[in-house]
Amino acid sequence: MQKPSEQGQQDQAWYARDAAEVADLLATDGGSGLTAGEAARRLEDHGPNELDSGGGPNPLKIFLRQFANILVIVLMIAAVVSFVIGERIDAIVIMAIVIINAILGFVQEYRAEQAVEALQRMASPTATVLRDGKQVEVESREVVPGDILVLETGDKIAADGRVSESFNLEADEALLTGESVPVSKHVDPNAPETDLADRSAEVFMGTHVTYGRGRAIVTETGMQTQMGRIAQQVRSSDATHTSLEQKLERLATWLLIVVIGLCAIVFLIGWLVRDREPLGLFMAVVSLAVAAIPEGLPAVVTLSLAISVRNMAQRNAIVKRLSAAEALGSTTVICSDKTGTMTANEMAVVRIRTGDGTFEVEVDGYAPTGQVLLDDRPAGEQPSLRELARVAVLCNDSSLHEDGDWTISGDPTEGALLPLARKIGTNEQELRARYPRVQEVSFDSTRKRMSTIHRSNVAYFVATKGAAESVLPQCTRVLRGGQVVEMDDETRSRILEAVSDMAADALRVLALARREMDELCDPCNAETVERDLTFVGIVGMIDPPRPEVAESIRRCREAGIDVKMVTGDHKDTAAAIARDIGLLNGDRVVDGRELDTISDEELTDAIDEIAVFARMAPDHKVRILEALKARGEIVGMTGDGINDAPAIKRSDIGVGMARKGTDVTREVSDIVLADDNFASIVAAVEEGRVVYDNIRKFTRFLLSANFGELLIISIAVLAGWPLPLLPLQILWVNLVTDGLPALALGMTPSEPDIMRRPPRDPKENMLADMIPYLAVVATLCTVGALGGFVWEMHAHGFDYAGMVALADYGHGQMMPPEGQQALRMAHPVVLTQIVLFELFVV
């Protein structure tokens, strides 16, 4: 045998090669596997079979991130300057505010990171492989290329591999491909151009076996697997800044320019024109800088976002990054995964056809609640339904459990039959005890059906289920009105028509039939068991939409938010669900192959007309995201599978899933939905809009106060007067008398029409609409405060010239007692007037 390549096998189309050829290329034996020594050597060569972790939440990194803000940097510079010139109390107060703000942000974000880290459950801890001809259980990290994986129902697949044996092997690949139903796996090779979701000859790391058993030759491990490649793609891309972060950075930059420019102008005029003493003038300029900077803004923003984060958590949205709480409010497009987000990711029977008519089934996931309806009324006792439930339960290897939520063990398609049986009034445990299984004819992909044989009181009962086109030809009779009658051509034609109708609605169709035998067959095989069957009925099943999704989409449209479905599932299935939830109204449905024929420019032009993207690969999702961004959209991207992770990382706001999401997807998300529900995204959008409204309110309030103080200090310095306010008093106003009302504004409840407004313009300048308001409020505040200052100074015998003379004494070191007394009385007057005016403005 040849030696395996040492350069990694990611460029090999293993699925297109014969299994024996793959075994030869990887220097392994399909019957006995690798030797222990060879496995150890390959482990050393290829490294452990695990994904590179992000290292988990780094407390130091999260804490330092709180200082990566221009406004915070300006405050730290102001603190340093204050300390250098001797204003140590001012410096201590400013730094205390900066540190408190950092601690608030750190605590919130670190808690969220820990909450997400606690959700990590993806890894398969062990795997069964062949070593030295024996089946042994090893840690998944020790699996190497060339190992033979032994796969059984319920196993988590430890690595990518080429299927070498398959006995009805099926795997759930929803988290990798978005496929909503298990995929049958076969030994036969696929064509080289086969899409990932259609590769029946390959199994993938992180997926799990839902039915059957088999073996696979490990071809890729660790970061070379499909999951590893996506993880690498995610970690190599840059995260985006939220619109709030960008707006606050622009605000801080603007303030910095204003502060530096105004301070320079005031200093130069005071020094060159007014002939003021430089040190005293510099102290005045420091006061001017302190007045211009809203020291309380970072803390109030952080607290307001933290409150919003708490509210979102109560509505099942865990916010990992504080600024992401606001970002959702500016979203103009939500690209949502289908499976598990818009749907429950739980197969359910929604329609039944028997000899007595067509029935609709109410669905609530796997919960056995709801009714079976005939002509929109409860069906009541129906012999045909009872018999259908008996066949569905007996020809079934799955089980139904209640552990807080209703769940199933086994194949999802089989599992969907058990809640149906309960709704009809059949308890599967009691029925299985009454009809013990004695033989079975297993499912295979050629026959596309399976049968089980059960002992009854007087005879043997055969239960058969499978594809309608496979089961129906074996039926010679049909159950109708509680009686068994001969199957005629007209009846057969009506059944086939019902099958076509269900398929047209993207339902997965199963036919059920039964037979009674006086004696147990010998041998029991397809030829002796599956003949002369009595047709009982067909069931149509689908992963149904969550009941609240249609209303959530309606609310999104009312709020001016476009919703697009981006899924790895089949085109017909995606379109059926989209129509059901009101998403598809004459819009286009595009699949991955069609998308490959469209250029980026054509996609950007046409993307408004496309509501559903089906059969999408990870790179397709990134293209969709980039096309939307090219049109100036703010995009929220949701998903649970690892195939969603690259697009989630590059979106403006990434939304992952807590219950069924993958580690990598949760790691790169800004927000994680605790209930995996699309409706929770809409609730989070509402909270995001509320917090942005409140940030605008308190930012306008804080800046109006700062503009007033800025004018007061500037006019006083340019007029040659003593400072009307000391730096410490300005800090008191900015932090206490402004901070608390601003925090109250940050807790303002939602406006009634908040979800009926269009999304705000992402390029909106937060200050643009505020300028007239700020100018009026600052002018009124300045007139009142300086008027009070001049009045009080005049009351103590200081006219204009006297006030100028006092300023020449510098910072009060050698000022005459009467001047010091006058300023001691004038400063509280100015402070009180500013505080009262700002409370009035609130």
N, C-alpha and C positions, 0 to 999 in steps of 0.2 A: 504493500500500500504506500501511497505517496505521503510525504510529510505535509501537514497543514501549513498554509502561508503564515508567516510571522507578522505580516503587515496589516492584519485586520481584514475581515471578510465583508465589510459593508457594501462593497461594489458588486458582490456576487448576487445574482438572481437565483437564490437557492430554491425558491418555489417553482422555478421553471426547469429545474434539473430532476432527473430520476433520483429516488431516495438512495439507491445503491451507489450511484455516482457521488452523491453528497457524502455518504459514509466513506467512500474511497478518498475523496478530496480532503476530508478531515481526519483521515487515518484512524478510523474507529471501526469497531465491529458491531453491527446492528443487533447481534444475538447476545454478546457478552459485555459490550461497552468497553471502556478504558480500563487499564490496570490502575491500581492505587498509585503506583509510582509515576505513571505517565500523567495522571490527573494532578498530582502535586507539582510536576514540572510545568504543566500548562497553567496552573494557578499562578506560579511564579512569573511566567512569561506574560500572561494576559491580565493579571491583577484580579482582585476580587470582583465578583459579580454583584455590584451594587452601584447605585447612582451617586455621583458626587453630591454630598449634602451641602446646603447653603451655610452649614455651621450653626443653624438655629439662630434665634434672636440674640444679637450681641448688645448687651446693656450699654457698654461704653459708646458704641456706634450710634445707638438710638439716642443717648443723652447728648452727644456732640452734635447730632443732627438738629437739635432744638436751637443751636446757635447759628445755623446756616441760613441767616435771614438778614437782609440789609438793615432793617430797622433795629434789630437787636444789636448788630455790629455798631451802628451809629450810637446807640445807648452806651455800649461798652467804651467807645471812644470818648463820649462825653464824660463818663465816669473817670476815665484815666486822666483827662485834662483837668477835671475838677480836683482830683487828688493831687496832681502836680502843682497846681496853683494854691494849694492849701485848703480848699473847700472839701475837707475830708468827710464831713457828715453828708454833704450832697453826693459825693462819690459812693459812700457806703449805701445810701438809700437807692441810688440808681442800680448798683450792682445787685442789691438784694432783690429788686424787681426783676432783673434779668434772670437771676438764679431761680427765683420762685416760678417764673414763667417756664423755664426749662424743666424744672421738676414736675410741674403740672403736665406738660406735654409728654415727658418721659414716662410718667406713671401710666397715663392713658394708653400710649402706644405700646409700651412693654407688656401691659396686661393683655392687649389685643393679640400681640405676637405669641404670648404664652397660650392664649385660648386657641389660636390656630395650630400651634405646635402640638397641643393636646389632641388634636383631631387626626394626627398622622397615624394611619392604620393600613397603609397600602402594601407594605412589604410582605412577601411570602417568607416566613421564617425558615422553613425547611423544604426540601425537595427529595423525591425518590428517584434514584438513578441506578443504572446498572454499572457495577464496578467488579471486575474480575469474575464476571458471569453471574453475580448475585445482586439482588435488589437491596440497596442500602439507603438509609435516610441520612442526608447531609444538610448542613446549613446552606441556604440558598446562595450565600456569598461565595461558597466553595465550588459552585457549578462552573464548568469550563467548556469551551468549544470542543465538540466531539463526544461529550457525555450523552447518554441515552436517557431522556426523561421518561419515567413511567407515569402515565396520567390516568387518574380515576375521577369519577364524578365528585365535584366539590373541591378539587385541587386548585390552588392558585399557581399559575404557570410561572416558573422561576426565570426563564430566559427565552429568547427567540429561538425557534427551532423548526426543522423540516419534518413534517409528519412522515413517519416510517411505518406505523401500524394504526389502523383506525377501526374500531368496532362501535359504529354509531356515535363516534366522537363529535361532540358539539361544544363550542366555547362562546361565552358571553364577552364580546369585544366592544361593548358600548362606550367604555371609558377611553378607548383608543381611537375608535372609528366613528362612534355615534350610531352604530347599527343597533336598532331597538330590539331585535330578536337574536337568539343564539345562532351562530354560524356553523354549519356542518363542515367537518374536516375530513379530508380524503388523502389517500396516498398518491393519487394521480397528479402529475405536475400541472401547473397553470401556464398560460401563455406569458411570455416575458413582459408584455405591456399591461398585465393585469393590475388593476388598482389595489391598494392596500386592503380596502374593505372587502374585496372579492377574492382574496388569496386563501383558497380552501386547503392548500397544501402546506400552510405555515401556521404556527402558533406563536403568540407574542407574550413577552414578559408583562406581568401585571394583570392579564386577563385571567379568567377562571373557567374550569370545565363544568358545564351544566349537565351533561349527559354522556353516557357511554364511557369508553376507556380507549387507551391507545398509547403509542410511544412516539417520541420525536427526537431527532438528532439535534443537539444544541449547536446552533450556527453562530450566534452572537451573544455576548454577555455584557453586563455593565453599561457603560456609556455608548457601546456600539449597537445596542438594541434600538428598536424603534422608539421605545420610551426614553432611552438615554439620549438619542439624537435630538428629540424634541426638548428634553431638559437642557441640553447644551445650547440649543437655539434660543431658548428662553433666557438663559443666564448671560448670553452674549449680547442681548439687546438692551438698549437703554430705557429706563423708566421715564415717563413723561411727567412734567410738572402740571399740577392742577391749575385751573383758571384763577382760583383764589390766591394761590402762591404767586402767580404771575402778577396779579393785580396789586397785591401787597408789596411785591418787589418794586413795581413801577411807582407806587405811592411813596415807598421809602426812598427810592432814587430821587424822585421829585422833591421830597422834603430835604434830602441831603443837599441837592443843588440850591434850593431856596435858602437853606440855613447858611451854607458857605458863602453864597453870593451876598445875602443881606448882611451877614456879619462883616464881610470884607468891606462893603459899601459904608456901613455905619462906622466901622473902625477908621477907615480912611477919611471920611467927612469929619468925624470927631477929632481926629489927630491933625489933619491938614487945614481944615476950615475953622473948627472950633478951638483948636490949640489946646485940646485936653491932654492931661498927663497919661502916657501910654499904658502904665500898669493898671490904673483905675479904669481906663477905657477898655482894656482887655477883660477885666472882671465884668464890666457891663456887657461886653459882647458874649461872655460865657452865659450870663443870665439870659441874654437874647436867644442863645442856642438852646438852653434848657426850656425856655418858653415855647420855642418852635416845635420841639419834639414831643409828640404825645406818648409820654412814658408809659401810660397805662394801656395803650392800644394792644401791644403784644399779649399782655396778661388777659385782657378782656376778650380778645379774639380766641385765645386758648380756652378760656373758661366757657365761652359761648359754644365753641366747637365740642368741648367735652360734654356739655349739656345735651347738645344735639346727638352726640355719639350714644349717650345713655338712652335717649328717646328712641334712636334707631335700634339699639340692642333690645329694647322692649318690643320692637316690631320685627324681631328676628334678623336684623342686619348687624353683623359684627364689623366695626370699622377699625382697620389696622393702622391707618394713617389719618391724623386729625383733619387735615385739609381735604381729605376725600369726602368727608361728611358734607361739605358744601358743593363739591364738584358735581355730584349727581344732579344737583338742582339746575345746572346749566346744560345738561345733556339734551341734545337735539335728536339723536338717533340711538336706539337701543338695539343691538344685534344679540339676539338670544338663541342659545342652543334649544333644541326641541326636547330631546330625551331627558327626562328628569327635571326640567325647568318649566317648560310649558306643558309637559305631560308628567305623569306620575312615575314613569319608568317602571311600571307594573302592568303586565299584560292582563287584559280583562275581557271577558265575553260580553259583547254589547248587543248581539243579535242571534236569534235561534230560528231555524226553520225545521219544522217537523211535518208529519202528514196531516196535522190539524191546523197548520197556519204558521204565520211569522210572528215572532215575539221579540219585543225590545227589552233590554235589561238595564236597570238603573245601576250605576257603578260608583263605588267609593274606594278605589284602590283594591287591595286584597281583602278589605273588610267585608264580611258576609252580610252586609246591610243593603237595603234597597229591595225593590220588587221586580218580578217578571211581569211585563205588561202585554196585553193583547188588545189591540185597538184602543190604546191609551188608557186602559183600565186594568186593574190587577187581574192576572190570568186565572187565579184561583186554582183548584185542584184539576190537574190535567194529567191523565195517564201517560200520555206521550212524554211529558216533561219529567215525570217520575222515572220512566224507563231510561230516558236520556241521562238523568243524573246518576242512575245506577251504573250505566256503562262508563260514564265519565270518571266516576270514582274508582271503579274496579280496575279499569285499564289505565292505571296511573301509578307512578312511582314517587310522586311528590307528597308533601305534607304541609298542612296549614297550622300556623302558630300565632298565639296572641301573647306578646310581651311588651305591653305598652301600646305598640302598633301591631297591626296584623302583617305577618310576613309569611313567605313560603320557603321551603327547602326543596331543591330539585330544579327541574327544567321549568322556566317561566311559562311556557305554553301549557304544560301539564298543570302547573300550579294554578293557572287562571280558571281551570275547570272546578276546583274545589270550592271557592266562594260561590260559584254559580249553583253547585249542588246544595249548599247550605240555604241559599235563597229559595230554592225549590222546596226545601224542607227535608233534605237528606243529610244525615250526619255521616261523614266518611268513615269515622272510626267504628261506629256501630255496624255499618254496612260491611266493612272489610272483615269484621269479626264474624259476621253471619255468613259471609261467602269467602272462606279462606282460599288463597291462591294455591293451586297445585302444579300448574305448568304455565309456560309462556312461550310465545314465538316472538322473539325480540324484533325491534324495529331495524330495518336496514334501508339504506338510501336507494336501493333498487326497487324494492316493493313499496316503500314510502308508507308503511303501516305497521302496526304491532297488535298482537292479540294476547290476552291472558285467559286462563281457564280456571274456574272456581268451582268448588264443591258446594252444591246446594242440598236441600233436604232429600230430594228424590232423583236428582240428575246432576249433570255438569253444565255450568253456564259459561259461554264464551263471550267476552267483551272485546270488540275490535275498534280501533280508531286509527285515522291516518288521513292522507290527502284524499280529497273527494274523488279525484280522477282515478285513484287506486282502490278505494273501498267500494264505490258504487258498482263497478262491474262484477263484484263478488256477491252482490245482493240480488236475491230472486223474489223477495217479499218486502213489504213495507208495513210499519205500524201506523194505523190510522184509526182514531176514535176508540182506542183501547183494543182494537182487533188487528190481527195479522192478516193482510190481504196480499194477493199476488201483485208483483211489480209490473205494471204495463208500460208501454212506450211513452204514453202521455205523462204518467207520473214521473218517469225517469227524465223526461224533457223539462218538466217544471222544476225538478230538483237541480238540474244542470243550469237552468236559467237563474235560480236563486243563488247558486254558487258564483255565477258570472256577476250578478248584482253586488254580491259581497266583495268580490275581488275588485270591482270597479270603484268601490268605496275604500279601497286599500285595506280591507280586513283580511286577516290570515284565517283561512277556512280549514276546519277539521270536520270530517264526517265520522259518525258513530254508528255502529251496527252491533247486532248480537245474534247469538244462536244457542240453542239448547241441545245437549248430547246425552243420550241415555247411558253411554259408557265412555270411560276415558280412552282417548285415542292412543294408538300405539303403532308407529311413532307419532308424536305430536309435532307437526311441521306445518308450513304454510299451505301445502296441498291438502292435508287432512283436516285442518282446522278452519281455514279461511275460505269456506265455500258454503253455498246455500244460506247466506247471511240474511238477516232481516234488518232493513234500513230503519234506523231510529230517528236520525236527524243530523243537521249540520249546525255548527256554531261558527260565528264570525267574531274574531277577537282583534284587539288593537291595544297599543299603549295609549290610553285615552287622555285627552286634555284635562288638566286640573279644572275643577268647576269654576274657580274664581278668575281664570286667565282671561276669558272673553271680556269680562267687566274691566279688568285691569288694562287691556288693550284699548278699550273704549275711552277710559280715563286718560291714557297716554295721548290718544289722538285729540281729545278735548284740550289737553295741555300743550298741543303743538309738537308732540314728540312722535317721530316716525319709528315704527317697530318692524324689524326684519328678522325672519327665522333663518338661522345659519346652522345646518345640521349635516351629519355624515350619513343620515338615513336615506332610504330610497326616495326618488322623486315623487312617486304616486302617494306614498305614505305621508310624506311631508306636506304635499298639497292638500290631502284629505284633512289632516289635522288643522292646517292653516284655514281652510274653508270653515271648519267646525267652530273655530274660535273667532271668526270674523276678520282674520288677517288678510285673506285673499279675496279681493273684490275687483276682478278684472286685471290684476297685476300679473307680471310675468313670473314664471318659475324656471330657474336655471340650475342645471346640475354641473358637476365638476368638469365633465368632458366639454360641455358647451363653453364653460368659462375659459378653458384652455385655448379656445379658438378666438377669444376676444382680447384685443390689446388693452393695455392699462388705460389709454385715452378713451377707447370705446366704452370700457367699463365705467369710467368716471362720468361719461355723458349719459349712460343708460341706467345708472344705478338707482335713480329715483323711481323708475318704473318696475323694479324687481323687488318683490316682497319676500320671496322664498328662495334660498340657495340650498340645494340638496347635494348629497354625495360629496361634501366638501372635505378636502385634505387640509392639514395645517397651513400650507403655503397659500392655499386659496383664501382662507380666512384672513390672512395678513393682507392679501391683495384687496379684498373687500374693504378692510379697515382703511388702507391707504387711499382707496378711491373716495371713500366718504370724507376723509380728512382733506383730500384735495379740493373738495367742494366747500370746505370751511365748516364742516360739521363737528360737533363735540360728541364723541362716540363712547357709549357705554357698551362693553362687551361682556357677555356672561357665558358660563360654561362649567362643566364638571370634569370632562375628560382631559387627559394629557394632550389630546389633539387640539384642545382649545387654548392651551397655555401660552403659545407664542403671541397670538392675537390679543389675549387678555393683558399680557405684559406691555404691549405697545399701544394699547388703547388709552384714551383719556381717563377712563375710570374702569378698572377691571373688577368683575364680580365673580367670585368663586362660590362653590357649594360645600357645605359642611358635612352633610350626611353621606353623599355618594361621590364627592369630588376626590380627585387625586391629590397627593402631597404636593406635587409640582405646581398644580393649578392654584391651590390654596396659598402656596408660598408667594406667588407673584401677584395675587389679587390685592386690590385696595380695600375691598369689602367682601366679607364672606357671609352668605345667607345661611342662617342656622336651620331653616326649614326647606332649603332648596327650591323655594317657590317664587315664580315670576311675580306674583302679587306683592311680595316683600320688596322687590325692586321699586315698584311704583310707590309704595309707602316711603321708601328711602328717598326717592326723588322729591316727594312732598317735603320731607324733613330738610333736604338739601336746599330747597327753595326758601323755606322758613328761615334757616340759619343765614342765608345770604341776605335776605330782607333785613334781618336784625343786625347783621354786620354793617350794612349800609347805614342803618339808623344810628348806631352808636359811633360809627366812624365820622359821620356828619356832625354828630354832637361833640365828639372829642376835638375834631379839627376846628369847629367854630370857636371852642374855648381857646385852643392854641392860637388861632388867628387873632383873637382878641388880645391875648397876652403879648403876642408878637408885635402888634400895632402899639400897644401901650408902652412896651420897653423901647421900641424903635423911636417913637415920637419923643419920649423922655430923653433918650440919649442924643438924638439929633438937636433937640431944643437946649441941651446942655444942663438938664435937670438931674437931681439925684434919682436913683432907681425907685420907682413907685412900689416895686415888689422885690424882695430878696430871693435868690435862687431857691432856698429851702422852702419859702412860701409858695413859689411857683410849683415846686415838686409836690407840695401838699395839695394844691389845687388839682394838678394833673392826675395824681394818684388816688386821692381820697374823695374830694368833693366832685371830681369828674368821674372817677372810676366806678363808684357804686351806682350812680344813675345809669352809667353806660352798661354796667352788668345787668341792671334791671331791663334796659332796652334789649339786651341780648337774650332775654327770656320771654320776650313778647310772643303770645300765641299766634298761630297761623291765621292769616287773613282768609275770609270765606272764599274768595275767588282765586286762591293761589294756584290751584290746578286747572284753572280755566284761562290762564294767561299763556301766551306763547313763550318759549324759552328766550331768555335774554341773549342779546348779541354777545358772543364770546369776546369780541373786540371792544366792547363797551368800556369807556374810560370812567372809572368809579368817581373821579373828581369832576367830570365835565358838568353834570347836572347840579353839582353842589356849589359851584363857584358863586352864582348870584346869592344863594342863601348864605354862604360863608361871609361874603362881602358885607351884606346887610347886618347880620348878627354881630360880626366882629366890629363893625363901625359903631353900632349902638352900645356894645360892651365897652369899647374904648372911650367913647364920649362920656358915659356914666362914670367909669373908673377914674379917668384923668380929671373929670370935673370934680369928683370927690377929693382927689389928691390935691388939686390946686386950692380948693375951698379950705381944706384942713390946713395946708401950709400957710395960706393967707390968714387964717384964724390965729396962727402962732406968729404972725408978723413977718412972714417971708413972702415978698412979692416976686415977680419974675426974675429980677436982678439978684435978689437974695437967694433964690433957688439955684441960680447958675453959680453963685459964689459958693454955696454949700457943696455942689458937685465937684468943685475944684479941690476939695479936701480929700478926694479919692474915695476910699471905702469906709470912711468914718473913723479912721484911726486918730486924727487930730481935730476932728470936727468939734466946734464949740458946744457946750451942754445944751443950749437952747435949740441948736440945730438937731442934735441927737434926739431931744425930746419931741420936736416937731415931727421928725420922721417916725419915731416910735408910735405916735398917734396917727400919722397919715397912712402908714403901711396897713394896719388893721382895717381902716376905712376902705382902701382899695380892695383888699382881700375879701371883705364882707360883700362889697358891691358885686364883685365878680362872681362869688358863690351864689348870691341870691339871683343874679341875672341868669346864670346858667341853669339853676333849678327852675326858673320861669320858662326858659327855652325848652327844657325837657317836657 
